[in-house]
Amino acid sequence: MQLEGKNVLITGGTRGIGKCMIQELVKGGVSKIAVIVRDQQNLKQLSQEFEGVKFLKIVGDVANIEVLRKAAARIEDKWGHLDILINNAGIVSAGPLEEIQDEDVYGQVAINLTAVLLLTKYCIPLLKSSKEAAVLNISSGLGLIGMPFYSVYGSTKAAVRQFSDSMRRELAPFNISVTCSFPTATDTDMMHKFKGREMDSPEFVAERSLKSLLNKESQVIFGGKERLNENRLNFEAPEEFDKKVAQNYEERKKASLDHKAV
């Protein structure tokens, strides 16, 4: 699959991994990009930075069903079809479950999961109208392994993994590929609390994720051999992985406090 000339819709495209993806898309020859963002000022800055791109701008929160419906309707009206859907927007609110505000539980589920389900649903007819279409869902390494103090965030990201598998098999007859990306710690605003820690760059995650989409790979897992070994241990011997996590329980708890990015 090639990027040149494709119609793309991305959520969370004004910063972090999403903005780096737009940079990669533009380098690959994409000039028509629809973006859903909450802040109109961010849209203005995006247009100024990528002057050659014809942005289809949808202002609103992806947690709002009507915003998602409007995005699909405007793409149908302006373009007639969609080639690539990138479900990238995400938020995190960590800590012991009993201390997470109810609104933050609902917010993470709404943005990290429900918006992915519904936006994909509304875009399927548009993707089916493309000769060759693809979906890229951004999950997380925490969607592969359940870790303490990230129960809500990790659950939403694990659901994105399951959803990606389901949709890949459901949409295969229509020449629509589905790729799921599992970034580890990435140097974005979401991880500002952990500055100084070794992390992947958002540019690297964006480039590798889009490469996997173009190659029609089912998934791309970041974190190298260590993450793959942890995934294997967690699946084959979860009790042993429990012991490993318990060794620095208090450290993990302290690190999770006030880790909130919306």
Helices and strands as residue ranges (DSSP letters): E 7-11, H 16-27, E 32-37, H 40-49, E 54-59, H 65-78, E 84-87, E 92-93, G 97-99, H 102-109, I 110-114, H 115-128, E 133-138, G 141-143, H 151-171, G 172-174, E 176-182, G 189-194, H 202-214, E 219-221, H 224-236, H 238-246, H 249-256, E 260-261
